[in-house]
Amino acid sequence: MQAVETDQGINMDIDQRGASPLVLLRNRNFRLLWVGEAISLLGDQFYLIALPWLVLQLTGEALAVGAVLALAGVPRALFMLVGGALTDRFSPRAVMLASNLLRMVLVALLSVLVIGGLIQLWMLYLLALAFGIIDAFFFPAQSAIVPRLVGKEQLQAANAVIQGTMQVSLFAGPVLAGTLIVLLGNGQGGQDLDGIGLAFAIDALTFLASAVTLWMVRDGGPAGVPEDAGEDESLLPAIAAGLRAVWNDAALRAFFLLIAVSNFLVNGPIIVGIPVLADTRFAEGAAAFGIIMSAYGGGSLMGTLLAGLLPRPPGRVMGVILGAIWSGLGLGVLALGLISTTPMAAVTAFAMGVANGYVVILFVTWLQRRTSEDMLGRMMSLLMLASVGLLPVSNVLTGALVGLNARALFVTAGGLMVILVFLSMLNPAVRAMEEGPAGGTLAEGQVTG
């Protein structure tokens, strides 16, 4: 039983064995966190659509898009573990609050520069670099705050609520942002700068809303993590132990390699290549970009729901099933290089999203069950690093190659992805996906297939 704070400040005993989203939302602290994150996640999609579109309008060069995204991605990957260490030493709420306020200032400045017609490419490079550094501190804190606000028995339901909200934002946000840019663009010289500037302004306001809700959260809620958790632990030896655990395990080594390379081959073409295709191949322009990315987000939500509703495949065949579905991501990337209409591209992106969402949930659940409880935190950090570590390189390389021959880039990346999955399936440990001792709860959805 756990005491949960209601709106009136009255404590209520909740049987956490029967935890549900409705029960979670009776927890004032979690409800505030969820509302703030839902608003902020929607705003993030405005930023992620507006930024590459702005670079294309300013330069017309896909390489510049990749460079800007890489300048945000490199420090995000490099400082991720540092951000996790600081989160352990300080309150996750304090780290998230500071991060949101700083990002609000940066995006608001960007909006003013764009609307005022003062924006230049070098400014975007500096802003992207600063944004990436701040992100590196926010994401570990975001993962760490939920255990402070809910009990252990509620963690799985809480993570599902956050992940489902994230997928809904991926579905709704891009199409709203793309439509806004088209409707409010000034249309001069093919540049939609007014709509882009307003999209950034909306994102800044969502950071403010999230900061307000975080300010109202009372950190260290029911069954929270001790404030000094991890304070005396040495960072480098702990990281080394996690690295050894992955390297000495044949299945983990193969899967982490597959995650890293698949993010390199899939996410780069999606993030950098699709806006280029929308600008050069699809008649709808920015709206096509938003439609395709929304379709991918909707598919991811569907895949997440399917993974939660369908029975988990037996361990002896799970690797084969996940491998077959995982290869669908490669086939989707290959198909995008050949498709010439927005509806077909949206259907393909939706199917890719379903595959990604399903694989993510099942893989993370398997990793939870396999990893010992005292290693889950480090395993999560390494999983996040594998998910984002090669993304900056992928963004730059995609930006350089997509301008030369977009079709060849998508076909080659997709084909390599399919081959990589097939080679991984030759490993018996990967096909069987044997489980070890049950571990703690790991936040779902933090890895992309």
C-alpha positions in Angstrom: 0.0 0.0 0.0 1.2 3.5 -0.8 0.1 7.0 0.3 -0.7 9.1 -2.7 -1.2 12.9 -2.6 -4.5 14.1 -4.1 -5.4 17.6 -5.3 -6.8 18.4 -1.8 -3.5 17.2 -0.2 -5.2 14.2 1.5 -3.3 11.0 1.5 -5.0 7.9 0.1 -3.8 4.4 0.3 -3.5 2.8 -3.2 -3.0 -0.9 -3.7 -0.1 -0.7 -6.2 -0.6 -4.3 -7.3 -3.6 -3.0 -9.1 -1.9 0.1 -10.5 -3.5 1.6 -13.6 -3.2 4.8 -15.6 -6.2 6.2 -13.8 -4.7 5.4 -10.4 -1.4 7.0 -11.5 -3.2 10.2 -12.5 -4.6 10.5 -8.9 -1.0 11.0 -7.9 -0.6 14.8 -8.0 3.2 14.7 -8.7 3.0 12.2 -11.5 0.0 14.0 -13.0 2.0 17.3 -13.1 5.0 15.6 -14.6 2.8 13.9 -17.3 1.0 17.1 -18.2 4.2 19.1 -18.5 6.0 16.4 -20.5 3.0 15.9 -22.8 3.0 19.6 -23.7 6.8 19.7 -24.1 6.9 16.6 -26.3 4.4 18.1 -28.7 6.5 21.3 -28.8 9.6 19.2 -29.6 8.0 18.0 -32.8 7.5 21.6 -33.9 11.2 22.1 -33.3 12.3 18.9 -35.1 10.2 19.8 -38.2 11.1 23.5 -38.3 14.9 23.2 -37.8 15.8 21.1 -40.8 13.3 23.0 -42.9 14.8 26.3 -41.9 18.3 25.1 -42.9 17.0 23.9 -46.3 15.4 27.3 -46.8 18.5 29.2 -45.9 21.0 27.0 -47.8 19.3 24.5 -50.0 22.0 22.0 -49.0 21.3 18.7 -47.3 24.8 18.6 -46.0 24.1 21.7 -43.9 21.0 19.9 -42.4 23.2 17.0 -41.4 25.8 19.3 -39.9 23.3 21.2 -37.8 21.8 18.0 -36.4 25.2 16.6 -35.8 26.3 19.6 -33.8 23.3 18.9 -31.5 23.8 15.1 -31.5 27.6 14.9 -30.7 27.5 16.7 -27.3 24.3 14.9 -26.5 26.0 11.6 -26.8 29.3 12.7 -25.2 27.8 14.2 -22.1 25.0 11.7 -21.6 26.8 9.8 -18.9 27.9 13.0 -17.2 24.3 14.1 -17.2 23.4 10.8 -15.5 26.0 11.3 -12.8 24.9 14.8 -12.0 21.3 13.6 -11.9 22.3 11.0 -9.2 24.0 13.8 -7.2 21.3 16.4 -7.5 17.5 16.3 -7.8 16.2 15.1 -11.2 13.5 17.7 -10.9 16.2 20.5 -10.5 18.2 19.3 -13.5 15.0 19.0 -15.7 13.8 22.4 -14.6 17.1 24.1 -15.3 17.4 22.3 -18.7 13.9 23.3 -19.7 14.4 27.0 -18.8 17.7 27.1 -20.7 16.2 25.4 -23.8 13.2 27.8 -23.6 15.6 30.8 -23.8 17.5 29.3 -26.8 14.4 28.4 -28.8 12.8 31.8 -28.0 15.9 33.5 -29.3 15.9 31.4 -32.4 12.2 32.4 -33.0 13.0 36.1 -32.7 16.0 35.8 -35.1 13.9 33.9 -37.7 10.9 36.2 -37.6 13.1 39.2 -37.6 15.0 38.0 -40.7 18.3 38.0 -38.9 19.0 34.3 -38.8 22.2 33.0 -40.3 23.6 29.5 -40.7 26.5 30.0 -38.2 23.9 31.0 -35.5 22.1 27.7 -36.1 25.4 25.9 -35.6 26.0 27.6 -32.2 22.4 27.1 -31.0 22.4 23.5 -32.0 25.6 22.9 -30.1 24.2 24.5 -27.0 20.9 22.7 -27.3 22.7 19.3 -27.6 24.7 19.9 -24.4 21.6 20.8 -22.4 19.7 17.8 -23.8 22.5 15.5 -22.4 21.6 16.6 -18.9 17.8 16.5 -19.4 17.3 13.0 -20.7 19.0 11.1 -17.8 17.1 13.2 -15.3 13.8 12.5 -17.2 14.4 8.8 -16.8 15.3 9.1 -13.1 12.5 11.3 -11.9 9.6 8.7 -12.3 10.9 6.3 -9.5 10.8 9.3 -7.2 7.2 10.0 -7.9 5.6 6.5 -8.0 6.2 3.2 -6.2 8.0 0.3 -7.7 4.8 -1.6 -8.5 3.6 1.4 -10.5 6.8 2.0 -12.6 5.8 -0.2 -15.5 2.4 1.6 -15.8 4.0 5.0 -15.4 6.6 4.3 -18.1 3.8 3.0 -20.4 1.9 6.3 -19.9 5.0 8.4 -20.7 5.9 6.2 -23.7 2.4 6.3 -25.1 2.3 10.1 -24.8 5.5 10.3 -26.6 4.2 8.2 -29.5 1.0 10.3 -29.7 3.2 13.4 -30.0 5.2 11.8 -32.8 1.9 11.2 -34.6 0.2 14.5 -34.1 3.1 17.0 -33.9 4.8 16.7 -37.3 1.7 17.1 -39.4 0.6 20.2 -37.3 4.0 21.7 -37.6 4.3 21.1 -41.3 0.8 22.5 -41.9 1.6 25.6 -39.8 4.8 26.3 -41.8 2.9 26.0 -45.1 -0.1 28.1 -44.0 1.8 30.9 -42.3 4.9 31.0 -44.6 5.5 34.3 -46.2 6.1 32.6 -49.6 8.9 35.0 -50.6 11.7 33.4 -52.5 10.4 30.0 -51.6 11.2 30.6 -47.9 8.6 29.9 -45.2 10.4 31.9 -42.5 7.3 33.3 -40.7 5.8 29.9 -40.3 9.1 28.5 -39.1 9.6 31.3 -36.6 6.1 30.7 -35.2 6.8 27.0 -34.9 9.9 27.8 -32.8 7.9 30.2 -30.6 5.3 27.5 -29.9 8.1 25.2 -28.8 9.5 27.9 -26.5 6.1 28.2 -24.9 5.8 24.5 -24.3 9.2 24.6 -22.5 7.7 27.3 -20.2 4.6 25.2 -19.5 6.8 22.2 -18.7 9.0 24.3 -16.4 5.9 25.6 -14.5 4.5 22.0 -13.9 8.0 20.8 -12.8 8.2 23.7 -10.4 4.9 22.5 -8.8 6.2 18.9 -8.5 7.3 17.9 -5.1 10.4 15.8 -5.8 11.1 12.7 -3.7 7.5 11.6 -3.7 6.1 8.2 -2.5 8.7 5.5 -2.4 11.2 7.8 -4.0 14.8 7.1 -4.6 17.1 8.4 -1.8 18.5 11.8 -2.5 22.1 10.6 -2.2 21.6 7.6 -4.5 24.8 7.0 -6.4 26.7 9.9 -4.8 29.5 7.8 -3.5 29.8 5.5 -6.5 32.8 6.1 -8.8 31.6 6.8 -12.3 34.4 5.3 -14.5 34.6 1.8 -12.8 30.9 1.5 -12.9 30.8 2.3 -16.6 33.7 -0.2 -17.2 31.7 -2.9 -15.5 28.7 -2.3 -17.7 30.8 -2.4 -20.8 32.4 -5.7 -19.7 28.9 -7.2 -19.0 27.8 -6.4 -22.6 31.1 -7.5 -24.3 31.3 -10.8 -22.4 27.7 -11.7 -23.3 27.4 -13.0 -26.9 23.7 -12.1 -27.3 24.0 -8.6 -25.7 27.1 -7.9 -27.7 25.3 -8.8 -31.0 22.1 -6.9 -30.1 23.9 -3.7 -29.0 25.9 -3.7 -32.2 22.7 -4.2 -34.2 21.1 -1.3 -32.4 24.0 1.0 -33.0 24.4 0.1 -36.7 20.7 0.1 -37.3 20.3 3.6 -35.9 23.2 4.6 -38.2 21.5 3.1 -41.3 17.9 3.9 -40.5 17.7 7.1 -38.4 20.0 9.2 -40.5 18.0 8.7 -43.7 14.8 9.3 -41.8 15.9 12.5 -40.1 18.0 14.1 -42.8 16.8 12.2 -46.0 13.1 12.5 -45.7 13.0 16.4 -45.5 15.2 16.4 -48.7 12.8 14.0 -50.4 9.9 16.2 -49.4 11.6 19.3 -50.8 12.8 17.7 -54.0 10.4 14.8 -54.9 7.0 15.3 -53.3 4.7 18.1 -54.5 3.3 18.8 -51.0 6.7 20.1 -49.7 6.8 20.8 -45.9 3.3 19.3 -45.6 4.6 16.0 -47.1 7.5 16.0 -44.6 5.0 16.4 -41.7 2.6 13.8 -43.1 5.4 11.2 -43.5 6.9 11.7 -40.0 3.4 11.7 -38.5 2.7 8.4 -40.2 5.9 7.0 -38.7 4.9 8.2 -35.3 1.4 6.7 -35.7 2.9 3.4 -36.7 5.2 3.4 -33.7 2.2 3.9 -31.4 0.4 1.0 -33.1 3.5 -1.2 -32.7 3.7 -0.3 -29.0 0.1 -1.2 -28.5 0.5 -4.5 -30.3 3.5 -5.4 -28.2 1.5 -4.8 -25.1 -1.6 -6.7 -26.2 -0.1 -9.7 -28.0 1.5 -12.6 -26.1 5.3 -12.5 -25.9 6.9 -14.9 -28.3 8.7 -17.9 -26.7 12.4 -17.3 -26.1 13.5 -20.0 -28.5 12.0 -18.2 -31.5 11.9 -14.6 -30.2 15.2 -13.7 -31.9 14.0 -15.0 -35.2 10.7 -13.1 -35.0 12.3 -9.9 -33.9 14.9 -10.2 -36.6 12.3 -10.7 -39.3 10.4 -7.6 -38.1 13.6 -5.6 -37.6 14.6 -6.3 -41.2 11.3 -4.6 -42.2 12.9 -1.3 -41.2 15.6 -1.9 -43.8 13.1 -2.8 -46.4 11.2 0.3 -45.6 14.2 2.5 -46.0 15.0 0.8 -49.3 11.4 1.4 -50.5 11.5 5.1 -49.6 14.3 5.5 -52.0 12.1 4.3 -54.9 8.7 5.8 -53.9 7.6 9.0 -55.7 4.3 9.9 -54.1 3.5 11.2 -50.6 0.7 8.6 -49.8 2.9 5.7 -50.6 5.7 7.2 -48.6 3.4 7.7 -45.6 2.2 4.1 -45.8 5.7 2.8 -45.9 6.7 5.1 -42.9 3.7 3.8 -41.0 4.7 0.2 -41.5 8.3 1.0 -40.4 6.9 2.7 -37.3 4.9 -0.4 -36.4 8.0 -2.6 -36.8 10.0 -0.2 -34.7 7.5 0.1 -31.9 7.0 -3.6 -31.6 10.7 -4.4 -31.5 11.5 -1.7 -29.0 9.0 -3.0 -26.4 9.8 -6.7 -26.7 13.6 -6.1 -26.8 13.6 -3.8 -23.7 11.3 -6.3 -21.8 13.8 -9.1 -22.7 16.7 -6.9 -21.5 14.8 -6.3 -18.2 14.4 -9.9 -17.5 17.9 -10.8 -18.5 19.8 -8.1 -16.6 20.6 -8.4 -12.9 19.0 -5.7 -10.7 22.3 -4.1 -9.7 23.3 -3.6 -13.4 20.1 -2.2 -14.9 21.1 1.5 -14.5 24.4 1.1 -16.3 22.7 -1.1 -18.9 20.2 1.6 -19.6 22.9 4.2 -20.0 24.8 2.0 -22.5 21.6 1.3 -24.3 20.9 5.0 -24.7 24.4 5.6 -25.9 24.1 2.8 -28.5 20.9 4.4 -29.6 22.3 7.9 -30.2 26.1 7.4 -30.4 26.4 7.0 -34.1 23.5 9.3 -35.0 25.6 12.5 -35.5 27.9 10.7 -37.9 24.9 9.3 -39.7 23.3 12.7 -40.0 26.5 14.2 -41.5 27.1 11.3 -43.9 23.5 11.3 -45.0 23.5 15.0 -45.6 26.6 14.6 -47.7 25.3 11.7 -49.8 21.6 12.4 -50.2 22.4 15.5 -52.3 24.4 13.4 -54.7 21.9 10.6 -55.2 19.0 10.2 -52.7 17.7 7.0 -54.3 21.1 5.3 -54.1 21.5 6.4 -50.4 18.1 4.9 -49.3 18.5 1.7 -51.3 22.1 1.1 -50.1 21.3 1.9 -46.4 18.1 -0.3 -46.4 19.9 -3.2 -48.1 22.8 -3.1 -45.7 20.3 -3.1 -42.8 18.6 -6.3 -44.1 22.0 -8.0 -44.6 23.1 -7.0 -41.1 20.0 -8.5 -39.5 20.4 -11.7 -41.5 24.0 -12.1 -40.4 23.0 -11.5 -36.8 20.5 -14.3 -37.0 23.3 -16.7 -37.7 24.3 -16.4 -34.1 22.4 -19.1 -32.0 22.4 -16.8 -28.9 20.6 -14.1 -30.9 18.0 -16.5 -32.3 17.2 -18.1 -28.9 17.4 -14.9 -26.8 17.8 -16.8 -23.6 16.8 -15.0 -20.4 18.8 -14.6 -17.2 17.6 -13.6 -13.8 14.8 -11.1 -13.5 15.9 -7.5 -12.9 14.3 -4.2 -12.0 12.2 -2.0 -14.2 13.8 -0.3 -17.2 11.9 2.6 -18.9 10.4 1.4 -22.1 10.9 3.0 -25.4 14.4 4.4 -24.9 15.9 2.6 -27.8 15.1 2.8 -31.5 15.3 -0.1 -33.8 
